[in-house]
Amino acid sequence: MRALIIGRFQPFHLGHLKIIEDLSKKHDYIIIGIGSAQESHTVDNPFTAGERHLMIANSLESRNINNFYLVPIEDIYRNALWVAHVEAIAPPFNVVYSANPLTKRLFQERGYDVIIPEMYRRDIYSGREIRRRMIHGENWEELVSREVIKVIEEIDGISRIREIAKGDEYNDYQPRK
């Protein structure tokens, strides 16, 4: 049985890793959809699909998880066609894991069983929280694997997100008080 899980993975963090580790034990293969693959170089989506691919693959392979496929999924902005788009570019799958209400609804309407994965420490394992910490020079490294840190350092990702975040429109990324 093959399972599909889709996320933006901006960046891939220990919460994502825990979910995929658990799924890799339950299913023959995990298809990991890298959502919004066309997005990069913004505060909400600072990393390219290729960079996220490296983060995920390196993290999983370092833990001897090899039963996965990575598929970049670009947004098409047509909800009625989106599941067919995913089906056209991903290997066949039997079940979908998603906590996103729209994703859940769209796949259910297409006849898939959709399971909400158990979130692991969602209060801190959040891409938004990690990006906020990166912008403000706080400890973000404790929330991701060594492999993710290495990719972010290699691409100078911290400088990238800080430069992008200089605009006033990113006020909601302010440090916690």
Backbone as ProteinMPNN parsed JSONL, in Angstrom:
{"seq_chain_A": "MRALIIGRFQPFHLGHLKIIEDLSKKHDYIIIGIGSAQESHTVDNPFTAGERHLMIANSLESRNINNFYLVPIEDIYRNALWVAHVEAIAPPFNVVYSANPLTKRLFQERGYDVIIPEMYRRDIYSGREIRRRMIHGENWEELVSREVIKVIEEIDGISRIREIAKGDEYNDYQPRK", "coords_chain_A": {"N_chain_A": [[0.847, -1.186, 0.0], [0.484, 2.218, -0.822], [1.015, 5.426, 0.49], [0.052, 8.869, 0.488], [1.39, 11.964, 1.365], [1.207, 15.418, 1.709], [2.952, 18.46, 1.88], [4.261, 21.764, 2.5], [6.749, 21.993, 3.619], [8.572, 23.974, 4.68], [10.806, 25.052, 6.578], [11.631, 21.491, 6.226], [10.927, 19.847, 9.135], [11.417, 18.492, 12.517], [8.929, 17.587, 13.374], [7.631, 16.927, 10.955], [9.4, 14.906, 10.202], [8.985, 12.956, 12.204], [6.299, 12.192, 11.716], [6.54, 11.105, 9.115], [8.395, 9.069, 9.588], [6.807, 7.398, 11.193], [4.748, 6.764, 9.341], [6.23, 5.403, 7.429], [6.619, 2.95, 8.535], [4.134, 1.836, 8.511], [3.272, 1.639, 5.892], [3.948, 0.42, 2.551], [5.179, 2.178, 0.752], [5.848, 5.682, 0.895], [4.59, 8.482, -0.518], [5.764, 11.578, -0.913], [4.581, 14.626, -1.282], [5.824, 17.602, -2.391], [4.557, 20.449, -1.752], [3.296, 23.492, -3.29], [5.382, 23.86, -5.095], [6.364, 25.635, -6.944], [6.905, 27.914, -5.596], [9.224, 30.106, -3.991], [11.796, 31.956, -2.261], [10.37, 33.772, -0.685], [9.031, 35.036, 2.415], [7.174, 33.255, 3.546], [7.598, 31.035, 1.968], [10.518, 30.277, 1.671], [12.357, 28.473, 0.557], [13.474, 26.616, -2.306], [11.872, 24.092, -4.377], [13.741, 22.132, -5.03], [15.673, 22.498, -3.016], [14.157, 21.839, -0.769], [13.634, 19.208, -1.42], [16.225, 18.082, -1.118], [16.546, 18.523, 1.681], [14.549, 16.84, 2.759], [15.069, 14.25, 1.597], [17.75, 13.781, 2.42], [17.443, 13.826, 5.212], [15.687, 11.657, 5.684], [17.052, 9.468, 4.512], [19.326, 9.398, 6.132], [18.342, 8.213, 8.335], [17.881, 5.688, 7.579], [15.497, 5.359, 6.16], [13.987, 4.453, 3.364], [11.842, 3.952, 1.777], [10.369, 5.81, 0.102], [9.014, 8.261, -2.139], [9.678, 11.322, -3.697], [7.819, 14.034, -4.796], [7.522, 16.918, -6.601], [4.951, 19.299, -6.371], [3.234, 21.565, -8.082], [1.202, 24.449, -7.536], [-2.03, 24.795, -8.954], [-4.217, 26.367, -8.801], [-6.887, 25.745, -9.212], [-9.199, 24.283, -7.677], [-11.079, 22.244, -8.253], [-9.746, 20.699, -10.092], [-7.407, 19.957, -8.939], [-6.794, 17.522, -7.485], [-6.793, 15.637, -9.558], [-4.617, 16.623, -10.939], [-2.554, 16.072, -9.072], [-2.764, 13.264, -9.05], [-1.917, 12.768, -11.653], [0.804, 13.323, -11.655], [2.031, 11.976, -9.58], [3.133, 8.776, -8.26], [0.802, 5.991, -8.191], [-1.464, 5.93, -5.39], [-2.994, 4.832, -2.297], [-4.104, 5.859, 0.006], [-4.505, 8.949, 1.758], [-2.747, 11.273, 3.715], [-3.425, 14.028, 5.631], [-3.731, 17.107, 7.347], [-4.849, 19.37, 6.516], [-7.783, 21.102, 5.957], [-8.957, 21.736, 3.398], [-7.462, 20.181, 1.574], [-8.068, 17.653, 2.595], [-10.87, 17.555, 2.116], [-10.973, 17.788, -0.734], [-9.648, 15.436, -1.614], [-11.269, 13.477, -0.412], [-13.688, 13.923, -1.769], [-12.954, 12.88, -4.155], [-12.907, 10.261, -3.609], [-10.989, 9.1, -1.956], [-9.637, 7.656, 1.049], [-8.939, 9.665, 3.743], [-6.675, 10.445, 6.181], [-6.076, 12.09, 9.183], [-2.978, 12.923, 10.22], [-1.28, 12.203, 13.292], [-0.191, 14.953, 14.963], [3.029, 16.009, 15.893], [4.173, 17.578, 18.612], [3.177, 20.151, 17.791], [3.098, 22.752, 18.684], [5.668, 23.79, 18.714], [7.002, 22.608, 16.559], [6.752, 23.853, 13.797], [6.684, 25.254, 10.64], [6.319, 27.994, 10.303], [7.027, 29.016, 12.84], [9.716, 28.261, 12.922], [10.765, 29.717, 10.748], [10.294, 32.296, 11.718], [12.021, 32.311, 13.918], [14.454, 32.078, 12.562], [14.589, 34.522, 11.212], [14.857, 36.299, 13.341], [17.171, 35.601, 14.641], [17.064, 33.63, 16.57], [17.177, 30.423, 18.287], [16.753, 28.088, 15.985], [17.729, 25.769, 15.064], [17.387, 23.592, 16.772], [14.991, 22.523, 16.072], [15.023, 21.157, 13.73], [16.511, 18.593, 11.634], [20.012, 17.586, 11.513], [20.723, 17.318, 8.876], [19.003, 19.052, 7.527], [19.842, 21.498, 8.574], [22.396, 21.57, 7.449], [21.801, 21.808, 4.671], [20.493, 24.303, 4.664], [22.544, 25.962, 5.582], [24.371, 25.571, 3.48], [23.101, 26.826, 1.309], [22.967, 29.373, 2.179], [20.645, 30.131, 3.51], [19.645, 31.514, 5.768], [20.526, 34.182, 5.501], [19.109, 34.733, 3.176], [16.34, 34.575, 3.955], [16.256, 36.539, 5.919], [16.91, 38.854, 4.487], [14.753, 39.006, 2.708], [12.716, 39.384, 4.538], [12.868, 42.02, 5.37], [11.003, 43.895, 4.596], [8.075, 45.863, 5.45], [5.719, 44.41, 5.338], [5.976, 42.047, 6.685], [5.423, 42.085, 9.391], [4.107, 40.33, 11.132], [5.937, 38.428, 11.746], [7.335, 39.108, 13.937], [9.426, 39.101, 16.907], [8.574, 36.999, 19.69], [6.94, 38.221, 22.584]], "CA_chain_A": [[0.0, 0.0, 0.0], [1.225, 3.476, -0.908], [0.34, 6.562, 1.123], [0.459, 10.2, 0.037], [1.352, 13.083, 2.309], [1.623, 16.642, 1.022], [3.257, 19.606, 2.73], [5.199, 22.715, 1.887], [8.06, 21.663, 4.193], [9.318, 25.242, 4.606], [11.578, 23.915, 6.11], [11.329, 20.163, 6.748], [11.303, 19.886, 10.555], [11.346, 17.235, 13.259], [7.537, 17.13, 13.38], [7.458, 16.233, 9.681], [10.214, 13.695, 10.242], [8.309, 11.984, 13.067], [5.119, 11.689, 10.999], [6.965, 10.254, 7.997], [8.962, 7.85, 10.192], [5.678, 6.541, 11.584], [4.074, 6.28, 8.134], [7.107, 4.471, 6.707], [6.469, 1.635, 9.174], [2.767, 1.355, 8.262], [2.993, 1.54, 4.46], [5.049, -0.051, 1.714], [5.845, 3.373, 0.242], [5.29, 6.984, 1.216], [4.781, 9.483, -1.56], [5.84, 12.864, -0.237], [4.352, 15.708, -2.223], [6.386, 18.898, -2.004], [3.526, 21.377, -2.195], [3.668, 24.842, -3.719], [6.753, 23.661, -5.589], [6.796, 26.783, -7.75], [7.166, 29.037, -4.688], [10.503, 30.219, -3.283], [12.325, 33.299, -2.045], [9.444, 34.626, 0.061], [9.117, 34.692, 3.836], [6.385, 32.051, 3.8], [8.148, 29.945, 1.153], [11.863, 30.742, 1.333], [13.223, 27.465, -0.052], [13.014, 26.068, -3.579], [11.472, 22.683, -4.336], [14.968, 21.336, -5.019], [16.273, 22.584, -1.678], [13.306, 21.046, 0.129], [13.884, 17.818, -1.787], [17.456, 17.69, -0.431], [16.296, 18.47, 3.124], [13.747, 15.662, 3.073], [15.777, 13.024, 1.224], [18.919, 13.59, 3.28], [16.977, 13.516, 6.569], [15.128, 10.299, 5.723], [18.093, 8.489, 4.215], [20.234, 9.3, 7.283], [17.657, 7.353, 9.314], [17.623, 4.44, 6.866], [14.153, 5.309, 5.604], [14.217, 4.474, 1.921], [10.61, 3.605, 1.061], [9.655, 7.048, -0.194], [9.169, 8.972, -3.397], [9.458, 12.755, -3.569], [7.176, 14.556, -5.993], [7.179, 18.342, -6.514], [3.583, 19.557, -6.809], [2.972, 22.993, -8.258], [-0.187, 24.878, -7.374], [-2.68, 25.1, -10.229], [-5.25, 27.363, -8.493], [-8.192, 25.248, -9.664], [-9.453, 23.214, -6.721], [-11.823, 21.152, -8.871], [-8.826, 19.905, -10.906], [-6.14, 19.768, -8.239], [-6.518, 16.115, -7.179], [-6.42, 15.006, -10.828], [-3.246, 17.085, -11.183], [-1.68, 15.282, -8.201], [-2.794, 11.885, -9.559], [-1.189, 12.702, -12.92], [2.257, 13.461, -11.504], [2.526, 11.126, -8.498], [2.832, 7.349, -8.39], [-0.512, 5.676, -7.609], [-1.519, 5.842, -3.932], [-4.243, 4.271, -1.803], [-4.594, 6.619, 1.146], [-3.918, 10.282, 1.849], [-2.596, 11.833, 5.058], [-3.412, 15.485, 5.601], [-4.48, 17.838, 8.37], [-5.389, 20.557, 5.874], [-9.2, 20.847, 5.667], [-9.255, 21.763, 1.971], [-6.853, 18.983, 0.988], [-8.884, 16.528, 3.044], [-12.144, 17.6, 1.396], [-10.785, 17.524, -2.155], [-9.336, 14.018, -1.823], [-12.457, 12.701, -0.056], [-14.636, 14.044, -2.875], [-12.441, 12.037, -5.242], [-13.07, 8.873, -3.182], [-9.869, 8.609, -1.151], [-9.635, 7.716, 2.504], [-8.001, 10.683, 4.205], [-6.393, 10.292, 7.608], [-5.348, 13.215, 9.776], [-1.854, 12.351, 10.977], [-1.067, 12.739, 14.636], [0.843, 15.987, 14.934], [4.044, 15.85, 16.921], [4.575, 18.839, 19.243], [2.831, 21.199, 16.821], [3.314, 24.07, 19.279], [6.997, 24.298, 18.326], [7.402, 22.095, 15.251], [5.947, 24.608, 12.849], [7.529, 25.997, 9.711], [6.181, 29.419, 10.586], [7.836, 29.321, 14.027], [11.124, 28.117, 12.549], [11.12, 30.881, 9.926], [10.325, 33.457, 12.616], [13.272, 32.225, 14.677], [15.559, 32.368, 11.643], [14.598, 35.965, 10.955], [15.234, 37.053, 14.538], [18.415, 35.112, 15.226], [16.79, 32.737, 17.701], [17.573, 29.033, 18.046], [15.866, 27.316, 15.118], [18.399, 24.522, 14.74], [16.893, 22.507, 17.606], [13.7, 22.077, 15.557], [15.237, 20.471, 12.455], [17.603, 17.616, 11.647], [21.342, 18.061, 11.092], [20.75, 17.355, 7.42], [18.325, 20.287, 7.124], [20.771, 22.587, 8.925], [23.469, 21.568, 6.451], [21.285, 22.368, 3.412], [20.231, 25.734, 4.861], [23.846, 26.623, 5.607], [24.967, 25.482, 2.14], [22.463, 27.781, 0.397], [22.911, 30.653, 2.883], [19.211, 30.352, 3.679], [19.343, 32.501, 6.805], [20.65, 35.5, 4.872], [18.019, 34.885, 2.221], [15.051, 34.871, 4.605], [16.367, 37.837, 6.609], [16.85, 39.901, 3.47], [13.367, 39.055, 2.226], [11.83, 39.818, 5.624], [13.095, 43.417, 5.741], [9.835, 44.715, 4.269], [7.074, 46.075, 6.491], [4.609, 43.47, 5.236], [6.245, 40.856, 7.476], [5.336, 42.43, 10.809], [3.631, 39.213, 11.936], [7.079, 37.581, 12.073], [8.054, 39.783, 15.008], [9.788, 38.219, 18.028], [7.571, 36.838, 20.747], [7.197, 39.072, 23.753]], "C_chain_A": [[0.887, 1.244, 0.0], [0.376, 4.6, -0.33], [0.915, 7.854, 0.57], [0.356, 11.168, 1.204], [1.91, 14.302, 1.582], [1.876, 17.727, 2.054], [4.156, 20.557, 1.982], [6.616, 22.475, 2.389], [9.013, 22.849, 4.109], [9.817, 25.663, 5.99], [11.021, 22.591, 6.662], [11.831, 20.115, 8.184], [11.074, 18.549, 11.245], [9.918, 16.716, 13.404], [7.211, 16.379, 12.1], [8.175, 14.884, 9.71], [9.526, 12.602, 11.055], [7.103, 11.372, 12.362], [5.549, 10.717, 9.896], [7.646, 8.986, 8.507], [7.852, 6.878, 10.557], [4.986, 5.944, 10.36], [4.913, 5.246, 7.399], [7.04, 3.066, 7.297], [5.111, 1.011, 8.865], [2.511, 1.034, 6.794], [4.216, 1.063, 3.695], [5.879, 1.121, 1.2], [5.101, 4.617, 0.698], [5.619, 7.907, 0.046], [4.695, 10.829, -0.866], [5.72, 13.952, -1.294], [4.907, 17.011, -1.675], [5.47, 19.964, -2.589], [4.061, 22.766, -2.493], [5.102, 24.848, -4.258], [7.269, 24.84, -6.4], [7.193, 27.964, -6.874], [8.565, 28.96, -4.087], [10.821, 31.695, -3.09], [11.28, 34.283, -1.526], [9.556, 34.219, 1.527], [8.338, 33.416, 4.147], [6.922, 30.832, 3.067], [9.574, 30.297, 0.726], [12.704, 29.758, 0.519], [12.616, 26.916, -1.338], [12.583, 24.614, -3.391], [12.703, 21.778, -4.288], [15.656, 21.343, -3.662], [15.471, 21.764, -0.676], [13.47, 19.554, -0.149], [15.134, 17.304, -1.065], [17.254, 17.558, 1.073], [15.596, 17.17, 3.509], [14.524, 14.379, 2.803], [16.961, 12.76, 2.152], [18.504, 13.212, 4.705], [16.47, 12.083, 6.669], [16.198, 9.246, 5.491], [19.068, 8.33, 5.379], [19.645, 8.429, 8.39], [17.259, 6.013, 8.697], [16.164, 4.265, 6.471], [14.316, 5.485, 4.099], [12.957, 4.18, 1.111], [9.757, 4.847, 0.792], [9.955, 7.511, -1.607], [8.913, 10.443, -3.106], [8.915, 13.29, -4.889], [6.901, 16.043, -5.798], [5.784, 18.56, -7.098], [3.381, 21.066, -6.873], [1.498, 23.273, -8.04], [-0.768, 25.17, -8.754], [-3.852, 26.06, -10.046], [-6.605, 27.017, -9.116], [-8.519, 24.048, -8.792], [-10.161, 22.017, -7.335], [-10.911, 20.214, -9.675], [-7.574, 19.468, -10.152], [-5.825, 18.306, -7.946], [-6.117, 15.372, -8.453], [-4.988, 15.392, -11.209], [-2.259, 16.254, -10.359], [-1.616, 13.836, -8.708], [-1.953, 11.737, -10.827], [0.322, 12.735, -12.746], [2.86, 12.575, -10.425], [2.321, 9.651, -8.842], [1.455, 7.071, -7.778], [-0.418, 5.508, -6.083], [-2.916, 5.39, -3.524], [-4.895, 5.107, -0.717], [-3.841, 7.941, 1.206], [-3.864, 10.681, 3.323], [-2.52, 13.342, 4.927], [-4.233, 16.03, 6.756], [-5.104, 19.101, 7.785], [-6.837, 20.3, 5.464], [-9.543, 20.832, 4.177], [-8.69, 20.525, 1.279], [-7.685, 17.753, 1.337], [-10.18, 16.456, 2.234], [-11.979, 17.224, -0.073], [-10.486, 16.052, -2.428], [-10.52, 13.127, -1.442], [-13.497, 12.748, -1.175], [-14.228, 13.165, -4.058], [-12.459, 10.554, -4.853], [-11.942, 8.294, -2.355], [-10.204, 8.618, 0.336], [-8.57, 8.734, 2.89], [-7.894, 10.563, 5.716], [-5.636, 11.519, 8.072], [-4.209, 12.63, 10.6], [-1.77, 12.98, 12.364], [0.093, 13.718, 14.581], [1.776, 15.804, 16.131], [4.508, 17.219, 17.386], [4.382, 20.033, 18.314], [3.074, 22.607, 17.362], [4.682, 24.65, 18.912], [7.453, 23.796, 16.971], [6.457, 22.642, 14.2], [6.902, 25.372, 11.944], [7.494, 27.482, 9.981], [7.041, 29.83, 11.783], [9.323, 29.233, 13.695], [11.573, 29.314, 11.716], [11.202, 32.142, 10.774], [11.639, 33.47, 13.398], [14.481, 32.538, 13.789], [15.698, 33.87, 11.436], [15.176, 36.734, 12.13], [16.459, 36.509, 15.266], [18.211, 34.249, 16.462], [17.154, 31.305, 17.307], [16.496, 28.3, 17.252], [16.423, 25.915, 14.868], [17.875, 23.337, 15.547], [15.601, 21.888, 17.068], [13.803, 21.306, 14.244], [16.396, 19.482, 12.591], [18.92, 18.273, 11.235], [21.41, 18.217, 9.58], [20.078, 18.623, 6.881], [19.223, 21.489, 7.419], [21.857, 22.697, 7.851], [23.001, 22.171, 5.124], [21.086, 23.87, 3.549], [21.535, 26.516, 4.922], [24.468, 26.665, 4.217], [24.395, 26.525, 1.184], [22.396, 29.194, 0.982], [21.456, 31.094, 3.089], [18.841, 31.379, 4.725], [19.457, 33.915, 6.236], [19.502, 35.76, 3.911], [16.729, 35.312, 2.922], [15.107, 36.203, 5.348], [16.279, 38.993, 5.623], [15.408, 40.084, 2.979], [12.449, 39.673, 3.273], [11.996, 41.285, 6.012], [11.898, 44.307, 5.459], [8.83, 44.785, 5.403], [5.955, 45.047, 6.476], [4.807, 42.214, 6.074], [6.217, 41.137, 8.98], [4.878, 41.265, 11.677], [4.741, 38.196, 12.236], [7.924, 38.222, 13.173], [8.368, 38.793, 16.143], [8.654, 38.15, 19.032], [7.945, 37.692, 21.927], [7.085, 38.292, 25.022]], "O_chain_A": [[1.89, 1.319, 0.71], [-0.815, 4.714, -0.619], [2.095, 7.934, 0.229], [-0.636, 11.186, 1.933], [2.948, 14.228, 0.925], [1.099, 17.89, 2.995], [4.742, 20.206, 0.958], [7.581, 22.727, 1.667], [10.106, 22.752, 3.55], [9.251, 26.606, 6.541], [10.075, 22.576, 7.45], [13.019, 20.316, 8.434], [10.596, 17.595, 10.631], [9.721, 15.509, 13.546], [6.588, 15.318, 12.142], [7.628, 13.862, 9.296], [9.492, 11.446, 10.633], [6.91, 10.158, 12.41], [4.983, 9.632, 9.766], [7.484, 7.924, 7.905], [7.94, 5.685, 10.269], [4.672, 4.754, 10.343], [4.369, 4.313, 6.808], [7.374, 2.095, 6.619], [4.954, -0.207, 8.947], [1.625, 0.238, 6.483], [5.355, 1.263, 4.116], [7.109, 1.079, 1.207], [3.881, 4.604, 0.865], [6.781, 8.082, -0.322], [3.66, 11.175, -0.295], [6.631, 14.17, -2.093], [4.497, 17.466, -0.607], [5.586, 20.334, -3.758], [5.125, 23.162, -2.018], [5.911, 25.714, -3.925], [8.48, 25.024, -6.53], [7.768, 28.929, -7.377], [9.034, 27.883, -3.72], [10.188, 32.565, -3.687], [11.294, 35.465, -1.871], [10.118, 33.169, 1.84], [8.799, 32.586, 4.931], [6.714, 29.704, 3.515], [9.816, 30.584, -0.446], [13.662, 30.164, -0.139], [11.399, 26.768, -1.448], [12.892, 23.989, -2.377], [12.704, 20.769, -3.583], [16.162, 20.316, -3.211], [16.043, 21.076, 0.169], [13.447, 18.737, 0.771], [15.112, 16.225, -0.472], [17.73, 16.599, 1.682], [15.994, 16.489, 4.454], [14.627, 13.518, 3.677], [17.148, 11.636, 2.617], [19.146, 12.371, 5.334], [16.784, 11.375, 7.626], [16.243, 8.24, 6.199], [19.587, 7.235, 5.596], [20.366, 7.965, 9.274], [16.408, 5.299, 9.229], [15.653, 3.145, 6.451], [14.733, 6.543, 3.627], [13.006, 4.163, -0.119], [8.596, 4.928, 1.194], [10.997, 7.2, -2.184], [8.009, 10.769, -2.336], [9.474, 13.037, -5.956], [6.123, 16.406, -4.916], [5.472, 18.069, -8.183], [3.361, 21.75, -5.85], [0.647, 22.432, -8.328], [-0.088, 25.723, -9.618], [-4.426, 26.523, -11.032], [-7.368, 27.905, -9.497], [-8.159, 22.92, -9.127], [-9.868, 20.879, -6.968], [-11.267, 19.06, -9.91], [-6.771, 18.695, -10.674], [-4.686, 17.883, -8.142], [-5.194, 14.559, -8.425], [-4.241, 14.571, -11.742], [-1.247, 15.788, -10.883], [-0.535, 13.253, -8.786], [-1.344, 10.69, -11.046], [1.051, 12.228, -13.599], [4.081, 12.434, -10.358], [1.435, 9.314, -9.627], [0.991, 7.839, -6.934], [0.579, 5.009, -5.562], [-3.883, 5.533, -4.273], [-6.112, 5.062, -0.543], [-2.696, 8.043, 0.767], [-4.811, 10.454, 4.077], [-1.671, 13.876, 4.213], [-5.285, 15.493, 7.1], [-5.812, 19.824, 8.487], [-7.099, 19.372, 4.699], [-10.338, 20.001, 3.738], [-9.381, 19.894, 0.479], [-7.97, 16.918, 0.478], [-10.534, 15.392, 1.726], [-12.758, 16.429, -0.601], [-11.021, 15.482, -3.379], [-10.749, 12.11, -2.098], [-14.117, 11.733, -1.492], [-15.069, 12.761, -4.861], [-12.08, 9.694, -5.648], [-11.944, 7.095, -2.078], [-10.951, 9.47, 0.816], [-7.436, 8.667, 2.417], [-8.896, 10.578, 6.431], [-4.67, 11.942, 7.436], [-4.451, 11.917, 11.574], [-2.142, 14.135, 12.568], [1.209, 13.363, 14.204], [1.339, 15.482, 17.236], [5.165, 17.942, 16.636], [5.302, 20.818, 18.084], [3.236, 23.55, 16.588], [4.834, 25.867, 18.811], [8.215, 24.481, 16.289], [5.504, 21.988, 13.778], [7.813, 26.051, 12.416], [8.52, 28.158, 9.898], [7.706, 30.865, 11.748], [10.104, 30.066, 14.154], [12.647, 29.865, 11.955], [12.09, 32.969, 10.567], [12.286, 34.51, 13.523], [15.424, 33.195, 14.232], [16.801, 34.414, 11.481], [15.902, 37.71, 11.94], [16.746, 36.921, 16.39], [19.101, 34.153, 17.307], [17.406, 31.018, 16.137], [15.452, 27.939, 17.794], [15.687, 24.996, 14.507], [17.909, 22.202, 15.072], [15.165, 20.845, 17.555], [12.793, 20.853, 13.706], [17.162, 19.538, 13.553], [18.935, 19.371, 10.679], [22.064, 19.124, 9.064], [20.534, 19.198, 5.892], [19.343, 22.393, 6.592], [22.189, 23.795, 7.406], [23.725, 22.96, 4.517], [21.464, 24.631, 2.658], [21.625, 27.614, 4.373], [25.032, 27.684, 3.821], [25.119, 27.053, 0.34], [21.84, 30.102, 0.363], [21.096, 32.252, 2.875], [17.821, 32.055, 4.588], [18.583, 34.75, 6.466], [18.982, 36.874, 3.839], [16.101, 36.295, 2.529], [14.108, 36.921, 5.402], [15.635, 40.004, 5.906], [14.925, 41.21, 2.859], [11.514, 40.399, 2.936], [11.306, 41.747, 6.921], [11.794, 45.387, 6.041], [8.744, 43.87, 6.223], [5.304, 44.832, 7.499], [3.896, 41.391, 6.167], [6.924, 40.483, 9.748], [5.229, 41.213, 12.856], [4.491, 37.202, 12.917], [9.104, 37.902, 13.315], [7.677, 37.79, 16.318], [7.885, 39.095, 19.204], [9.124, 37.869, 22.236], [7.27, 38.846, 26.105]]}, "name": "protein", "num_of_chains": 1, "seq": "MRALIIGRFQPFHLGHLKIIEDLSKKHDYIIIGIGSAQESHTVDNPFTAGERHLMIANSLESRNINNFYLVPIEDIYRNALWVAHVEAIAPPFNVVYSANPLTKRLFQERGYDVIIPEMYRRDIYSGREIRRRMIHGENWEELVSREVIKVIEEIDGISRIREIAKGDEYNDYQPRK"}
